[in-house]
Amino acid sequence: MSRFSRLDVYETIRRVPMVPVFYHADADVCREVLGACYRAGIRAFEFTNRGDFAHEVFGELVKMAARDFPDLILGAGTLVEAGTAALYIQSGANFIVGPSFHESIARTCNRRKVAYMPGCATLTEISTAEELGAEIVKIFPGDTLSPSFVKAIKGPMPWTSVMVTGGVEPTQESLGSWFKAGVTAVGMGSQLFPKDLLSNRQFDQIEAKAREVLSIIESLRAK
């Protein structure tokens, strides 16, 4: 069961607008990554459903976060059917993210008052998702759609809140282009968690990179 309301989730993502997107089959690696991100200032974290028994690893992370990082909001991503979304919600997911939009997932999340951030790639998908309760939509894949797509959306639909995932790099130039276009937040995966750092267990460098990204974003929003 979720520890945070969906209003808390949305407010936290707006306040700390970078959401790491991560999966690893080793729960110990996940714990270290979670701790590194938390120490860097991250307050919302997406664990992706990309491997066998991923929900079991997620359940362990939920228990650990509740004990050690009580204000860290954990969500589950890469969900494309309502049954799996329900499984993660029952495991403690505070928000659900998908690469695509599914009405059945929206209804499941609304029933439990859990935030749902579906992947959308057209204005029609975005409008439909918002009609079914999505407060923040995920623009995916970002590297294909580009910041100009976000800017175009904000013209006719200025009320739309966007989190972009895919194609976001941890640099001033990349982050600047997305936030200037009008995104509310960014999701970041492999760019934040290079395989060599994970294999060498260099979690301090992951912490430093996450801290650097947040610093860049803070400077961009101050302008």
Legacy VTK file of the C-alpha trace (Angstrom):
# vtk DataFile Version 3.0
C-alpha trace
ASCII
DATASET POLYDATA
POINTS 223 float
0.000 0.000 0.000
1.258 3.474 -0.892
2.794 5.546 1.907
2.400 8.831 0.016
-0.670 10.406 -1.551
-0.589 11.160 -5.248
-0.632 14.870 -4.384
2.553 14.336 -2.367
4.081 12.509 -5.343
3.324 15.302 -7.804
4.503 18.013 -5.422
7.755 16.163 -4.725
8.517 15.688 -8.416
7.848 19.366 -9.061
10.103 20.316 -6.162
12.943 17.915 -7.050
12.404 17.508 -10.798
14.725 14.637 -11.643
13.510 11.041 -11.350
16.125 8.292 -11.720
14.966 5.309 -13.786
16.739 2.120 -12.748
16.622 -1.670 -12.727
19.053 -4.281 -11.480
18.408 -7.893 -10.536
20.715 -7.673 -7.508
18.847 -6.186 -4.562
22.114 -5.173 -2.869
23.138 -3.099 -5.910
19.683 -1.510 -5.924
20.003 -0.600 -2.252
23.363 1.073 -2.851
22.050 3.003 -5.867
18.984 4.095 -3.931
21.166 5.321 -1.069
23.499 7.193 -3.405
20.596 8.975 -5.082
18.964 9.807 -1.775
22.163 11.327 -0.377
22.452 13.407 -3.559
19.023 14.915 -2.905
16.732 12.731 -5.036
13.273 12.294 -3.533
11.387 10.290 -6.193
12.831 7.130 -7.738
11.425 4.850 -10.475
12.300 1.156 -10.336
11.555 -0.459 -13.689
9.829 -3.797 -14.175
12.376 -5.302 -16.551
13.395 -8.685 -15.198
12.072 -11.894 -13.686
11.001 -11.424 -10.059
11.523 -7.667 -10.357
8.524 -7.099 -8.087
10.254 -9.080 -5.339
13.310 -6.832 -5.525
11.008 -3.823 -5.483
9.272 -5.093 -2.362
12.618 -5.278 -0.578
13.468 -1.726 -1.638
10.137 -0.429 -0.354
10.832 -1.917 3.083
14.373 -0.558 3.113
13.304 2.924 2.021
10.568 3.094 4.673
13.175 2.265 7.307
16.200 4.242 6.108
14.883 6.950 3.748
11.382 7.792 5.028
10.816 10.741 2.690
11.963 8.945 -0.492
9.064 8.157 -2.833
9.400 4.880 -4.735
7.455 4.137 -7.886
7.372 1.377 -10.486
7.899 1.817 -14.216
7.691 -0.010 -17.539
4.191 -1.230 -16.739
1.859 -1.997 -19.611
-1.048 -3.888 -18.045
-3.346 -3.276 -15.113
-2.595 -6.580 -13.378
1.098 -5.848 -13.032
0.358 -2.284 -11.942
-1.920 -3.674 -9.213
0.845 -6.048 -8.107
3.285 -3.166 -7.687
0.716 -1.011 -5.936
0.108 -3.849 -3.496
3.898 -4.053 -3.042
4.020 -0.403 -2.008
4.459 1.575 -5.234
3.624 5.235 -4.737
3.381 5.952 -8.448
3.128 3.985 -11.685
4.911 4.860 -14.935
4.555 3.264 -18.350
6.150 3.614 -21.783
2.631 3.881 -23.225
-0.857 4.883 -22.102
-3.422 2.280 -21.018
-6.881 3.222 -19.830
-7.101 0.080 -17.689
-3.999 1.131 -15.734
-5.381 4.645 -15.305
-8.572 3.222 -13.821
-6.654 0.853 -11.526
-4.493 3.705 -10.242
-7.463 6.042 -9.800
-9.276 3.374 -7.834
-6.383 3.261 -5.371
-5.592 7.006 -5.648
-2.095 6.297 -6.947
-0.341 8.659 -9.365
-0.104 7.358 -12.947
2.360 8.891 -15.403
1.821 7.217 -18.779
4.065 7.490 -21.808
2.525 9.651 -24.534
3.758 10.706 -27.967
0.837 12.694 -29.418
-1.444 15.486 -28.251
-4.404 13.128 -28.466
-2.728 10.615 -26.148
-1.823 13.384 -23.716
-5.344 14.800 -23.701
-6.883 11.346 -23.194
-4.489 10.575 -20.347
-5.308 13.878 -18.661
-9.032 13.209 -19.082
-8.507 9.966 -17.144
-6.635 11.635 -14.311
-2.966 11.898 -15.313
-1.544 15.013 -13.664
1.938 14.579 -15.166
2.423 12.785 -18.481
5.627 11.124 -19.565
6.848 12.181 -23.000
8.594 9.162 -24.489
10.847 8.610 -26.311
12.338 12.026 -25.688
15.240 11.613 -28.089
12.759 11.108 -30.924
10.195 13.731 -29.942
12.700 16.477 -28.951
12.283 19.656 -26.870
10.496 21.346 -29.766
7.644 18.850 -29.345
7.237 19.865 -25.700
7.297 23.539 -26.641
4.613 22.920 -29.264
2.403 21.126 -26.719
2.560 23.999 -24.264
1.045 26.365 -26.832
-2.456 24.886 -27.103
-2.227 22.998 -23.791
-0.369 25.231 -21.298
-1.856 23.299 -18.371
-0.023 20.110 -19.369
2.783 18.970 -17.065
5.474 16.900 -18.749
8.180 14.556 -17.534
10.487 13.577 -20.370
12.407 10.291 -20.412
14.790 9.032 -23.061
17.332 11.324 -24.660
18.010 13.362 -21.517
21.731 13.772 -20.858
23.310 14.947 -17.584
24.697 18.120 -19.160
23.907 21.823 -18.985
23.071 21.876 -22.697
20.669 18.923 -22.685
18.913 19.805 -19.443
18.729 23.454 -20.467
16.985 22.613 -23.739
14.324 20.501 -22.000
13.561 22.892 -19.154
13.539 25.871 -21.499
10.969 23.987 -23.599
8.739 23.733 -20.533
9.134 20.291 -18.964
8.162 19.881 -15.330
10.735 17.139 -14.700
13.138 14.750 -16.389
13.658 11.026 -15.995
17.168 9.690 -16.416
18.414 6.119 -16.669
21.585 4.803 -18.287
23.133 8.269 -18.501
23.044 8.406 -14.711
24.014 4.779 -14.106
26.854 3.766 -16.452
27.470 0.014 -16.456
31.136 0.388 -15.505
30.265 2.326 -12.337
27.745 -0.333 -11.347
30.054 -3.259 -12.046
32.868 -1.583 -10.109
30.452 -0.578 -7.327
31.474 3.061 -7.607
28.322 4.323 -5.976
30.044 7.465 -4.756
30.425 8.556 -8.379
26.743 7.899 -9.024
25.958 10.090 -6.031
28.241 12.817 -7.364
26.629 12.688 -10.816
23.106 12.856 -9.402
24.112 15.790 -7.204
25.619 17.549 -10.230
22.432 17.061 -12.275
20.289 18.502 -9.498
22.624 21.462 -9.208
22.348 22.149 -12.942
18.561 21.960 -12.782
18.445 24.274 -9.784
20.543 26.846 -11.634
18.317 26.592 -14.713
15.145 27.116 -12.713
16.634 30.117 -10.948
17.010 32.004 -14.236
LINES 1 224
223 0 1 2 3 4 5 6 7 8 9 10 11 12 13 14 15 16 17 18 19 20 21 22 23 24 25 26 27 28 29 30 31 32 33 34 35 36 37 38 39 40 41 42 43 44 45 46 47 48 49 50 51 52 53 54 55 56 57 58 59 60 61 62 63 64 65 66 67 68 69 70 71 72 73 74 75 76 77 78 79 80 81 82 83 84 85 86 87 88 89 90 91 92 93 94 95 96 97 98 99 100 101 102 103 104 105 106 107 108 109 110 111 112 113 114 115 116 117 118 119 120 121 122 123 124 125 126 127 128 129 130 131 132 133 134 135 136 137 138 139 140 141 142 143 144 145 146 147 148 149 150 151 152 153 154 155 156 157 158 159 160 161 162 163 164 165 166 167 168 169 170 171 172 173 174 175 176 177 178 179 180 181 182 183 184 185 186 187 188 189 190 191 192 193 194 195 196 197 198 199 200 201 202 203 204 205 206 207 208 209 210 211 212 213 214 215 216 217 218 219 220 221 222
